[in-house]
Amino acid sequence: MQALTRLAERMADKARQRGEPISLEPMTAYERRIIHKRSLIHI
């Protein structure tokens, strides 16, 4: 879970810098949930 949290933080930073959405590799529903929740917190 920590790896997913770090991934979410890095991708949120990258999306903010670029000003556009970032695509990730396919993942399970649980992994998407972690990424989504963390990304919302990181905005």
JODAFEN-V672117 format. One line per field, one symbol per residue. ss: DSSP state (H for helix, E for strand, - for the rest). burial: 1 if it has 16 or more other C-alpha atoms within 10 Angstrom, else 0. Layout:
ss: ???
burial: ???
This chain:
ss: -HHHHHHHHHHHHHHHHH----------HHHHHHHHHHHHHH-
burial: 0000101110110000000000000000000000100110000
